[in-house]
Amino acid sequence: MNESDTSFDYLIMTFIAKSLLPPTPSAADLLRMYKLPALRKFAQNFLLDPKATSKLVACAGKIENHFVIEVGPGPGGITRQLFAQGAAKVAAIEKDVRLFPALQILADAVEQRLKLYLDDILTFPIESVISEEYARPWTDEKLPPIDIIGNLPFNISLPLLVQWIKQTSTQTGPFKFGRIPITITLQEEVGGRLVADALMLQRGRLSILCQNWFNIKVKHIFSGRAFVPAAKINVAVMQLVPLIKPLVDVSYNRLDELTKLAFHTRNKPIGQTLALLFPLETRSENADELLSRAKLDSKSHALTLTVEEWGLLAQIYSDIIVRPRPEHEKIFQKTTHELTFKLGETFINSNSI
Ligand SMILES: C[S@@+](CC[C@H](N)C(=O)[O-])C[C@H]1O[C@@H](n2cnc3c(N)ncnc32)[C@H](O)[C@@H]1O
């Protein structure tokens, strides 16, 4: 938290919070009242200090009259700040049933404006709770008055992020309502991977996938001590705003397949790695075509390539594998199967990035 967040700004926030929210016990009081220890299985590291929760919500920008989807409200510390900063409505999805009596107190105080859902955010259809009145065309410069906000449970942050990137790439799920900005906490190291440029060691599959579809900013870094219980690492507040046009118009699956393979063996020259995408019988011919059409040297390394170069590679790869060559298709399927076997479950089939 920097200097300017403390004194005057904080007094104003507190004043506004009081004027917009009827008096209710604080999130910390609710945890004490209901005797709710944080549970590891739900990756619970609560943000209870109102200065910290107001900072997190401020990272989302202006949310006045917005519809907010909150991931994992916990005892409601961030939820109350959403109302304090003017959210019109909040849909909060929480998996831990123990927290509902505490959250219900807040829901009663704000009447119909807070809807609670006992569910798993990984399978919850977010789009089903957003009403059409908040939608904006994808191509509008102006973002829709909808936000996804959350102090995410670390154990599901990566699969959730991957799901949102996929949905953004096809403008489906909640993103059928427009370019909804996402403001979330991630481990600082993971946040670093999202924004890592070419040549940075943190650069990986996640950097390429995120940067192709989002404008990403690190908005704030919390020390692990800001959380209850304290987190062992620093935590970054990241904001991801979907781009009107991706850097490269390419399918998520192709870009994912290519970067998964290339960053798995990131120290090898790209020519060697990318050749593995193709069946043995056509390997050298296809790999040569891929590199020459992308104007890349076979000795380049994964870390040196720009998102645009990855995108172009994925487009050409797509081109090559969908070519109508029945015998090629057969061989290709066989080789992919062999690859899965050779490199093990964790490689081709894993979600790990
Ligand atoms: C890091 S805590 C944050 C809690 C609260 N927002 C705060 O900042 O104090 C993560 C929250 O997500 C909830 N959670 C964990 N897994 C979840 C899932 N799959 N779906 C929905 N909520 C989940 C946890 O129970 C917990 O309340």
The ligand as an SDF file (V2000), in Angstrom:
LIG
                    3D

 27 29  0  0  0  0  0  0  0  0999 V2000
   -8.4570  -16.3890   -1.2090 C   0  0  0  0  0  0  0  0  0  0  0  0
  -10.0550  -16.6180   -0.5440 S   0  0  0  0  0  0  0  0  0  0  0  0
  -10.7310  -15.0080   -0.7290 C   0  0  0  0  0  0  0  0  0  0  0  0
  -11.9440  -14.7540    0.1270 C   0  0  0  0  0  0  0  0  0  0  0  0
  -12.4520  -13.3060    0.1410 C   0  0  0  0  0  0  0  0  0  0  0  0
  -12.7780  -12.8470   -1.1670 N   0  0  0  0  0  0  0  0  0  0  0  0
  -11.4260  -12.4170    0.7780 C   0  0  0  0  0  0  0  0  0  0  0  0
  -10.6740  -11.7870    0.0380 O   0  0  0  0  0  0  0  0  0  0  0  0
  -11.3650  -12.3780    1.9960 O   0  0  0  0  0  0  0  0  0  0  0  0
  -10.8220  -17.5500   -1.8370 C   0  0  0  0  0  0  0  0  0  0  0  0
  -12.3050  -17.8040   -1.6820 C   0  0  0  0  0  0  0  0  0  0  0  0
  -12.7560  -18.6130   -2.7670 O   0  0  0  0  0  0  0  0  0  0  0  0
  -13.5510  -19.6990   -2.2700 C   0  0  0  0  0  0  0  0  0  0  0  0
  -13.3800  -20.8100   -3.1980 N   0  0  0  0  0  0  0  0  0  0  0  0
  -12.4060  -21.7680   -3.2240 C   0  0  0  0  0  0  0  0  0  0  0  0
  -12.5740  -22.5910   -4.2690 N   0  0  0  0  0  0  0  0  0  0  0  0
  -13.6700  -22.1500   -4.9300 C   0  0  0  0  0  0  0  0  0  0  0  0
  -14.3690  -22.5950   -6.0990 C   0  0  0  0  0  0  0  0  0  0  0  0
  -13.9400  -23.6360   -6.8060 N   0  0  0  0  0  0  0  0  0  0  0  0
  -15.4840  -21.9150   -6.4810 N   0  0  0  0  0  0  0  0  0  0  0  0
  -15.9330  -20.8400   -5.7750 C   0  0  0  0  0  0  0  0  0  0  0  0
  -15.3060  -20.3740   -4.6670 N   0  0  0  0  0  0  0  0  0  0  0  0
  -14.2030  -21.0130   -4.2550 C   0  0  0  0  0  0  0  0  0  0  0  0
  -12.9740  -19.9790   -0.9090 C   0  0  0  0  0  0  0  0  0  0  0  0
  -13.8790  -20.6670   -0.0860 O   0  0  0  0  0  0  0  0  0  0  0  0
  -12.6600  -18.5760   -0.4150 C   0  0  0  0  0  0  0  0  0  0  0  0
  -13.7730  -17.9840    0.1930 O   0  0  0  0  0  0  0  0  0  0  0  0
  1  2  1  0
  2  3  1  0
  2 10  1  0
  3  4  1  0
  4  5  1  0
  5  6  1  0
  5  7  1  0
  7  8  2  0
  7  9  1  0
 10 11  1  0
 11 12  1  0
 11 26  1  0
 12 13  1  0
 13 14  1  0
 13 24  1  0
 14 15  1  0
 14 23  1  0
 15 16  2  0
 16 17  1  0
 17 18  1  0
 17 23  2  0
 18 19  1  0
 18 20  2  0
 20 21  1  0
 21 22  2  0
 22 23  1  0
 24 25  1  0
 24 26  1  0
 26 27  1  0
M  CHG  2   2   1   9  -1
M  END
$$$$
